Amino acid sequence: MTWMSLVGKGLFSGAVIVAASEIAKRSAAFGALVVSLPLTSIMAMLVLYQDTQDTAQIADFAEGILWLVLPSLVLFVVLPSMLRRGYGFEIAMAAAILATIAAYAIGIWAAQSYGHVS
């Protein structure tokens, strides 16, 4: 992978983050839509296929993403729940991140044990 390719990916990722935050200022739903699009997954699969031409590896990668999308949802349950209960942003975000880390540990174990993801 060349430096230019890495810089390009970084610029694209940054642009998506800026776009999502600017859109969210006007509409939370549309900002959430931009963030929820699987752009990074699609880009990663395209680059992986370009580099390897290995469709079995792409299938394993896509299945691994599926298994690990589920634990990521914990953040989006814990954070708004705590904020609406009056917790400060920093405490709520820290708790949501810790809960998500725990969910990822369980998700990785489940993916390896039941999903045949290595």
N, CA and C of each residue as an Amber inpcrd file, in Angstrom:
protein
   354
   0.8460000  -1.1710000   0.0000000   0.0000000   0.0000000   0.0000000
   0.8960000   1.2400000   0.0000000   0.6170000   2.1430000  -0.8980000
   1.4510000   3.3320000  -1.0240000   1.0190000   4.4020000  -0.0350000
   1.9230000   5.3390000   0.2170000   1.6090000   6.4560000   1.1100000
   0.4550000   7.2810000   0.5600000   0.4300000   7.4640000  -0.7610000
  -0.6520000   8.2400000  -1.3730000  -2.0040000   7.5660000  -1.1400000
  -2.0270000   6.2550000  -1.2090000  -3.2580000   5.5210000  -0.9580000
  -3.7130000   5.7120000   0.4860000  -2.7680000   5.6310000   1.4180000
  -3.1020000   5.8370000   2.8340000  -3.5960000   7.2520000   3.0870000
  -2.9380000   8.2310000   2.4810000  -3.3560000   9.6330000   2.6390000
  -4.7560000   9.8220000   2.0550000  -5.0010000   9.2240000   0.8980000
  -6.3200000   9.3190000   0.2760000  -7.4140000   8.7410000   1.1560000
  -7.1480000   7.5930000   1.7540000  -8.1230000   6.9760000   2.6550000
  -8.3590000   7.8500000   3.8820000  -7.2810000   8.4230000   4.3990000
  -7.4140000   9.3060000   5.5570000  -8.2350000  10.5420000   5.2370000
  -7.9880000  11.1340000   4.0820000  -8.7530000  12.3120000   3.6690000
 -10.2250000  11.9690000   3.4680000 -10.4890000  10.8240000   2.8510000
 -11.8760000  10.4080000   2.6480000 -12.5720000  10.1870000   3.9890000
 -11.8970000   9.4950000   4.9030000 -12.4790000   9.2340000   6.2230000
 -12.7660000  10.5360000   6.9550000 -11.8100000  11.4540000   6.9010000
 -12.0060000  12.7570000   7.5330000 -13.1700000  13.5110000   6.9220000
 -13.2980000  13.4430000   5.6010000 -14.3970000  14.1270000   4.9190000
 -15.7490000  13.5530000   5.3450000 -15.8250000  12.2400000   5.5140000
 -17.0780000  11.6130000   5.9510000 -17.4350000  12.0790000   7.3600000
 -16.4480000  12.1500000   8.2450000 -16.6940000  12.5930000   9.6210000
 -17.1660000  14.0400000   9.6420000 -16.4830000  14.9070000   8.9010000
 -16.8750000  16.3210000   8.8480000 -18.2770000  16.4500000   8.2570000
 -18.5420000  15.7430000   7.1690000 -19.8640000  15.8150000   6.5420000
 -20.9510000  15.3570000   7.5110000 -20.7180000  14.2540000   8.1900000
 -21.7180000  13.7310000   9.1230000 -21.9870000  14.7100000  10.2540000
 -20.9330000  15.2930000  10.8190000 -21.1430000  16.2190000  11.9370000
 -21.8320000  17.5000000  11.4750000 -21.5020000  17.9850000  10.2840000
 -22.1630000  19.1840000   9.7600000 -23.6290000  18.8970000   9.4250000
 -23.8910000  17.7460000   8.8300000 -25.2710000  17.3750000   8.5130000
 -26.0700000  17.1740000   9.7970000 -25.4550000  16.5640000  10.8150000
 -26.1440000  16.3080000  12.0880000 -26.5360000  17.5980000  12.7950000
 -25.8050000  18.6890000  12.5560000 -26.1870000  19.9840000  13.1420000
 -27.5520000  20.4250000  12.6270000 -27.8710000  20.0440000  11.4020000
 -29.1350000  20.4330000  10.7860000 -30.2190000  19.3610000  10.9600000
 -29.7880000  18.0900000  10.9230000 -30.7420000  16.9920000  11.0480000
 -30.0360000  15.7770000  11.6450000 -30.4260000  15.4210000  12.8510000
 -29.8130000  14.2620000  13.5110000 -30.0240000  12.9900000  12.6870000
 -31.1990000  12.8530000  12.0870000 -31.4980000  11.6380000  11.3200000
 -30.5940000  11.5150000  10.0960000 -30.4110000  12.6060000   9.3600000
 -29.5700000  12.5250000   8.1650000 -28.0910000  12.3820000   8.5220000
 -27.6580000  13.0180000   9.6070000 -26.2850000  12.8210000  10.0690000
 -26.0470000  11.3740000  10.4550000 -27.0260000  10.7840000  11.1370000
 -26.9290000   9.3750000  11.5230000 -26.9100000   8.4730000  10.2900000
 -27.6770000   8.8390000   9.2730000 -27.6860000   8.0580000   8.0360000
 -26.3040000   8.0250000   7.3970000 -25.6460000   9.1790000   7.3310000
 -24.3060000   9.2440000   6.7310000 -23.3400000   8.3470000   7.4920000
 -23.3940000   8.4060000   8.8160000 -22.4730000   7.6120000   9.6330000
 -22.7960000   6.1240000   9.5450000 -24.0650000   5.7880000   9.4110000
 -24.4420000   4.3710000   9.4030000 -24.1580000   3.6750000   8.0780000
 -23.8970000   4.4190000   7.0330000 -23.5650000   3.7920000   5.7530000
 -22.2690000   2.9970000   5.8960000 -22.2150000   1.8040000   5.3530000
 -21.0130000   0.9660000   5.5150000 -19.8890000   1.3410000   4.5420000
 -19.5980000   2.6400000   4.4520000 -18.5940000   3.1090000   3.4900000
 -17.2150000   2.5210000   3.7530000 -16.7890000   2.5030000   5.0080000
 -15.4460000   1.9820000   5.2920000 -15.3720000   0.4860000   5.0180000
 -16.4400000  -0.2310000   5.3210000 -16.4520000  -1.6710000   5.0450000
 -16.3750000  -1.9310000   3.5430000 -17.1490000  -1.1860000   2.7830000
 -17.1310000  -1.3490000   1.3270000 -15.7520000  -1.0180000   0.7750000
 -15.1890000   0.1040000   1.2220000 -13.8600000   0.4940000   0.7400000
 -12.8210000  -0.5570000   1.1030000 -12.8860000  -1.0630000   2.3380000
 -11.9140000  -2.0730000   2.7650000 -12.0490000  -3.3440000   1.9340000
 -13.2810000  -3.7450000   1.6400000 -13.4700000  -4.9510000   0.8260000
 -12.9780000  -4.7420000  -0.6070000 -13.2060000  -3.5600000  -1.1550000
 -12.7080000  -3.2710000  -2.5020000 -11.1840000  -3.3220000  -2.5520000
 -10.5340000  -2.7080000  -1.5610000  -9.0710000  -2.7070000  -1.5230000
  -8.5470000  -4.1160000  -1.2790000  -9.1740000  -4.8580000  -0.3620000
  -8.7490000  -6.2300000  -0.0830000  -8.8770000  -7.1000000  -1.3350000
  -9.9780000  -6.9430000  -2.0510000 -10.1480000  -7.7220000  -3.2810000
  -9.1120000  -7.3200000  -4.3280000  -8.8820000  -6.0230000  -4.4550000
  -7.8810000  -5.5430000  -5.4150000  -6.5030000  -6.1070000  -5.0810000
  -6.1890000  -6.1820000  -3.7960000  -4.8780000  -6.6680000  -3.3670000
  -4.7410000  -8.1860000  -3.4620000  -5.8430000  -8.9320000  -3.1980000
  -5.7280000 -10.3890000  -3.0750000  -6.4740000 -11.1860000  -4.1390000
  -7.5390000 -10.6300000  -4.6950000  -8.4190000 -11.3580000  -5.6230000
  -8.9900000 -12.6240000  -4.9780000  -9.0500000 -12.6610000  -3.6510000
  -9.4720000 -13.8460000  -2.9050000 -10.8990000 -13.6410000  -2.3820000
 -11.8790000 -14.2030000  -3.0840000 -13.2690000 -14.0080000  -2.6790000
 -13.6060000 -14.7250000  -1.3690000 -12.9270000 -15.8210000  -1.0730000
 -13.1560000 -16.5070000   0.2040000 -12.7250000 -15.6110000   1.3620000
 -11.6260000 -14.9100000   1.1940000 -11.1600000 -13.9890000   2.2320000
 -12.1390000 -12.8270000   2.3890000 -12.6970000 -12.3430000   1.2890000
 -13.6950000 -11.2730000   1.3440000 -14.9370000 -11.7660000   2.0840000
 -15.3670000 -12.9910000   1.7940000 -16.5380000 -13.5560000   2.4680000
 -16.2950000 -13.6710000   3.9700000 -15.1170000 -14.1610000   4.3680000
 -14.7800000 -14.2550000   5.7940000 -14.7640000 -12.8740000   6.4400000
 -14.1840000 -11.9100000   5.7400000 -14.1040000 -10.5350000   6.2380000
 -15.5090000  -9.9580000   6.4300000 -16.3860000 -10.1370000   5.4310000
 -17.7510000  -9.6220000   5.5170000 -18.5170000 -10.2690000   6.6670000
 -18.3210000 -11.5770000   6.8510000 -18.9910000 -12.2610000   7.9560000
 -18.4650000 -11.7650000   9.3020000 -17.1660000 -11.5260000   9.3780000
 -16.5920000 -10.9720000  10.6020000 -17.1600000  -9.5990000  10.9190000
 -17.3480000  -8.7880000   9.8830000 -17.9560000  -7.4640000  10.0830000
 -19.3620000  -7.6210000  10.6440000 -20.1270000  -8.5500000  10.0750000
 -21.4890000  -8.7770000  10.5590000 -21.4990000  -9.1270000  12.0440000
 -20.6390000 -10.0580000  12.4360000 -20.5780000 -10.4500000  13.8460000
 -20.2010000  -9.2770000  14.7420000 -19.3680000  -8.3660000  14.2550000
 -18.8720000  -7.2920000  15.1130000 -19.6590000  -5.9890000  14.9820000
 -20.6180000  -5.9380000  14.0780000 -21.5340000  -4.7970000  14.0550000
 -22.4550000  -4.8830000  15.2730000 -22.8490000  -6.0800000  15.6150000
 -23.7740000  -6.2600000  16.7370000 -23.2460000  -5.6760000  18.0460000
 -22.0000000  -5.9740000  18.4590000 -21.5170000  -5.3750000  19.7050000
 -21.3670000  -3.8560000  19.6240000 -21.1510000  -3.3260000  18.4330000
 -20.9960000  -1.8730000  18.3230000 -22.2940000  -1.1490000  18.6600000
 -23.4080000  -1.8330000  18.5570000 -24.6980000  -1.2180000  18.8620000
 -24.8400000  -0.8770000  20.3390000 -24.0720000  -1.5340000  21.1920000
 -24.1290000  -1.2700000  22.6320000 -23.8650000   0.2050000  22.9190000
 -22.9030000   0.8000000  22.2310000 -22.5860000   2.2150000  22.4380000
 -23.8180000   3.0760000  22.1960000 -24.5870000   2.7420000  21.1540000
 -25.7290000   3.5580000  20.7700000 -26.9660000   3.2960000  21.6170000
 -26.8930000   2.3240000  22.4920000 -27.9420000   2.0930000  23.4780000
 -27.5580000   2.7510000  24.8020000 -26.3230000   2.5290000  25.2400000
 -25.8750000   3.0280000  26.5430000 -25.7590000   4.5550000  26.5560000
 -25.1350000   5.1370000  25.5380000 -24.8940000   6.5850000  25.5380000
 -26.1770000   7.4030000  25.6300000 -27.1430000   7.2480000  24.7300000
 -28.3400000   8.0820000  24.8580000 -29.1390000   7.7850000  26.1210000
 -29.1290000   6.5240000  26.5450000 -29.8420000   6.1620000  27.7660000
 -29.2790000   6.9170000  28.9690000 -27.9560000   6.9470000  29.0850000
 -27.3360000   7.6400000  30.2190000 -27.4980000   9.1530000  30.1090000
 -27.3710000   9.6950000  28.9130000 -27.5380000  11.1420000  28.7400000
 -28.9530000  11.5720000  29.1150000 -29.9380000  10.7940000  28.7340000
 -31.3330000  11.1290000  29.0520000 -31.6440000  10.9550000  30.5340000
 -30.8110000  10.2120000  31.2380000 -30.9820000  10.0520000  32.6870000
 -30.2050000  11.1070000  33.4690000 -29.5730000  12.0450000  32.7560000
 -28.9230000  13.1640000  33.4150000 -27.4350000  13.0230000  33.6600000
 -26.8200000  11.9440000  33.2110000 -25.3730000  11.8070000  33.3620000
 -24.6760000  12.8010000  32.4460000 -23.5220000  13.2790000  32.8680000
 -22.7310000  14.1730000  32.0360000 -22.2030000  13.4420000  30.8130000
 -21.8810000  14.2180000  29.7840000 -21.4230000  13.6250000  28.5280000
 -20.1920000  12.7540000  28.7230000 -19.1970000  13.2630000  29.4690000
 -17.9440000  12.5220000  29.6320000 -18.1680000  11.1800000  30.3220000
 -18.9630000  11.1780000  31.3790000 -19.2510000   9.9340000  32.1120000
 -20.0360000   8.9690000  31.2270000 -21.0470000   9.4920000  30.5480000
 -21.8730000   8.6420000  29.6840000 -21.0440000   8.0480000  28.5450000
 -20.1900000   8.8690000  27.9410000 -19.3650000   8.3710000  26.8310000
 -18.3770000   7.3260000  27.3300000 -17.7550000   7.5770000  28.4800000
 -16.8000000   6.6130000  29.0380000 -17.4930000   5.2820000  29.3400000
 -18.6670000   5.3460000  29.9490000 -19.4050000   4.1180000  30.2630000
 -19.8160000   3.3880000  28.9850000 -20.2510000   4.1470000  27.9840000
 -20.6630000   3.5400000  26.7180000 -19.4750000   2.8680000  26.0280000
 -18.3220000   3.5160000  26.0730000 -17.1210000   2.9310000  25.4650000
 -16.7110000   1.6620000  26.1970000 -16.7150000   1.6950000  27.5270000
 -16.3500000   0.5050000  28.3010000 -17.3300000  -0.6430000  28.0510000
 -18.6190000  -0.3260000  27.9990000 -19.6160000  -1.3620000  27.7170000
 -19.4160000  -1.9380000  26.3160000 -19.0510000  -1.0790000  25.3780000
 -18.8190000  -1.5340000  24.0100000 -17.5800000  -2.4170000  23.9240000
 -16.5370000  -2.0610000  24.6580000 -15.3310000  -2.8980000  24.6880000
 -15.6750000  -4.2890000  25.2170000 -16.4680000  -4.3360000  26.2850000
 -16.8870000  -5.6310000  26.8320000 -17.7220000  -6.4020000  25.8080000
 -18.6160000  -5.7030000  25.1190000 -19.4460000  -6.3590000  24.1040000
 -18.5910000  -6.8690000  22.9460000 -17.5590000  -6.1030000  22.5730000
 -16.6580000  -6.5660000  21.5090000 -15.9110000  -7.8290000  21.9350000
 -15.4740000  -7.8850000  23.1850000 -14.7780000  -9.0890000  23.6640000
 -15.6950000 -10.3060000  23.5360000 -16.9510000 -10.1340000  23.9270000
 -17.9250000 -11.2220000  23.7980000 -18.1870000 -11.5240000  22.3200000
 -18.3030000 -10.4700000  21.5110000 -18.5650000 -10.6520000  20.0810000
 -17.4410000 -11.3710000  19.3650000 -16.2040000 -11.0410000  19.6990000
 -15.0570000 -11.7180000  19.0850000 -15.0470000 -13.1910000  19.4820000
 -15.3020000 -13.4390000  20.7570000 -15.3640000 -14.8260000  21.2170000
 -16.4720000 -15.5830000  20.4780000 -17.6560000 -14.9740000  20.3580000
 -18.7810000 -15.6310000  19.6820000 -18.4830000 -15.8560000  18.2020000
 -17.8790000 -14.8710000  17.5570000 -17.5540000 -15.0060000  16.1320000
 -16.5740000 -16.1450000  15.9020000 -15.5990000 -16.2610000  16.7900000
 -14.6080000 -17.3260000  16.6430000 -15.1800000 -18.6860000  17.0300000
 -16.0680000 -18.7020000  18.0200000 -16.6160000 -19.9710000  18.5000000
 -17.7560000 -20.4960000  17.6350000 -18.6300000 -19.5970000  17.1960000
 -19.8400000 -20.0240000  16.4990000 -19.9030000 -19.5860000  15.0440000
 -19.1920000 -18.5170000  14.7040000 -19.2920000 -17.9750000  13.3590000
 -18.2160000 -18.4410000  12.4190000 -17.3110000 -19.2530000  12.9150000
 -16.2090000 -19.7620000  12.0880000 -15.3860000 -18.6290000  11.4840000
 -15.2350000 -17.5500000  12.2400000 -14.4150000 -16.4120000  11.8210000
 -13.0940000 -16.5260000  12.5560000 -12.0010000 -16.5060000  11.8070000
 -10.6900000 -16.6610000  12.4590000 -10.1020000 -15.3200000  12.8280000
